[in-house]
């Protein structure tokens, strides 16, 4: 059954490649770029959700981390049954056709020690992609390494519209560009939460810490809630 699923996924990607190779060839420079762009590719056939719905179901999303050389860890959150069926084959075919790379795709049981999957309320799948013969992988922008630290004052100057949240979505730090948009008493109150002042316009996920983790590779658009802004009352 596993071999059949992989063959199905490879055949589906071959069909997509014949139709849209001019798009797929510019998705990214390495396999992890393709996988981290998979959310956008999935949306091409998705029915748009209404972000105002409180019961909005989280969208499928893929997060790929290159934690070790020639080894990719792939998280698939909220997979649809059909996508789950052919996903491993798509990885193998994309690696071969787009990057001249041979890979093995292994489905792993979710690990209780995995910080990303820990206490995850939504269904998720975990894959290990072993790169067998390829040129040195280019570093992923999501690699968890740091070349140094920035002083808080310098960080705030460079990123005046930043937010720092804890796991309860309490606003630990707010850039001065955003702070000016909030009433002084609320902007300085330490117990303020993200949900009190902002809403997530896209991606269409539930406003939870785990929901944000599943979309680390996506661009977020947030809106200041109506009645909060002091510069104007548009709430944008």
N, C-alpha and C positions, 0 to 999 in steps of 0.2 A: 504493500500500500504506500509506503514511504517513497519508493522508487517511482510509483505511478504519479504521486503528487508532484514530485520534482519534474518529471517529464511533462506533466500538464502545465506547470508554471513556465518551463522553458519554452514550450510551444506558444503559450499566450504572449510571452515577451517577444518571441520571434515575430509574431503577427504585428505587435505594437511597433517594433523596430522597423519593419518594412513600411509601415504607414507613417511613422513620425520620427525617423532617424535624425532628421535635421534638428529636432528639438532635443531628443535624448542625448545627442552627442555634445551638447553644451550645458548639460545639467550641472556637471562639476568635473574637477580634475582627478578625482579618485573615487573609489567605490563608496567610501563613507559619505562623500558629498551627495552621491546619488541617493543613498538610503536616507540621509537627513532631509532630502528634498521630496521624499516619497509622499509626505502629507499633501503637498501641492498637487502631485500627480493624482492622488486619490480624489481630490476635490473635483476633478474634471467630470467624474461620473456620480457625484454626490448630490443629494437633494439638500438645498440650503435650509438650515435651521433658523428659527426665530430666536435671536439672542435674548429677547425680552421674556421668553418662557422660563419659569423657574425650574421646570422639569426637563430642561434641555439636556439631551443625552450627549455625553462627551464624544467628540469626533475621534475616529481612528487616528493614531499618530505613531510615528516611528522615530526612535532616538537611537543613534549609532555612536558608540564611543570606542576609540582605538586605545584601549587601556594598556595593551602590550604590543610589541612589534609583531606584525603579521597576524594579529589576532583582534577581531572586532567583536564587540558585545552589542547585540541589537535588541532593543526593547520594542515590543509592538503592543501598544495600549488600545483597548477597546476594539479588538479586531473583529471585522465582519466574518461570518463563516466562510463565505466564498473567497475572500482575500486571504484568509488564513490557509485555505486549501492550497493555493498556488504560490504563496509568498516565497518559500524556500527555493523553488525553481526559478522564480524571477531573479532572486539574488545571484544564482549561479549563471543564468543567461546574461544578466547585465554585466557581471564581472568579465565574462568571456567576450561579449560583443563590444562593450564600451571601453574596456580597459585591458584587454588581452591578458586576463588573469584567470587562473584556475583556483576555485575555492571549494571547500567542503562546508556544508551548512548543517549544524547540529542543533536540534531543539533541546533546550535544557529545562529541567524542572525549576520553577521559581525558588530562589534561595531566600530563606528568612533573614539571612545576614545582609542581603543586598539593600543598601540604603535607599535606592530609588524605588524598589518594589516593597519595601517594608511598610506594613500596614496600609497597603494600597487598596482602596475600596473598589476599584474598577478592574475588570478582567484584563489580563495582560499575558503576553507570551515572551519568552526569553530565548534568544538564539546566540550561538557562538559561530562565527564565520572564520574559518582557518584559511589564510592566504597561502597557497602552496608554491606558486611560481610567479612572482611579480617583482617589478622594480621596487625600490624602497618607497614605502608609503609616505605621502606627504603628511605632515602633522595636521591633526584635526583641530579646528578652533575650539572644540569642546574638551580638549585634553586637559585634565585636571593638574596642571603644573603652573608654577608661578616663578617668574624671574626676579621678583622683588616685591616690595610693598610701597604704596604711596601714602604720604601723610594725609590725614583726614581733610585738612584745610585745602590741600592741593587737589585731592580727589573731588571735593565739592566745587572747586573753581572750574575744573575741566568738565565736570558733568553736573551742571546746575539743575537738571531735571531728573535726577536719579531718585530712586526709592530703595531703601533697605528694609526688608521684612523679616520677621522671625516665623517660626512654624505655625504660630497662631494668627499670622497676618497682621500683627501689631506693627505699626510704623516705627521702626527703630531709628531711622534717619531719613530726612527729606532734604533734597537739594533746594537751595534758596530760590531757584526759579519756580518750583512748585509751591514752596512755602508761601510765596507772595500771593498765590491764588487762593489760599485758605484763610479763614478768619484767624486773627492772632491767637485767640484763646484756644482754638482747636489745633492750630498749627503747632502750638508749643505743648499741648497736652500729651504726655508720654503714652497714655493708654489708648490713644486713637488707633483705630484699625483701618486697614485698607478699604474695607467695604463701606465704612462710614462716609468716605469722601470720594471714592472712585468706583467705577464699574469697568469691566473688561468688555470692550466692543468686539475685538477679535484677538486670538482665535476663540471660537464659540465653545467655551469650557465652563464648568462650574468654578466659581471663585473660591477655590480651596488651595492650600499649599501643595497637595498632591497633584491637583489639576494643573497647576503651574509647572511642576516638575516634569509632567508628561509632554510639555510643549517647550522645553528649554531651547530648542533650535528654531523656534518660530518668532516672527516679529509680533510684538504685542502692541495693540492700540487701546489706550485707556481713556476714559472720559471722566471729567470732574462732574459730580452729580449736581443737579439743578439746585440753585439757592446757596451753593457753597462759595462760588467765585465772588471776589470782592472787586475785581477790575470791571467785570460786566456780569450780566445775569443770563448769559446764553447757556451756561453749563457745559460749554465745549472745552 
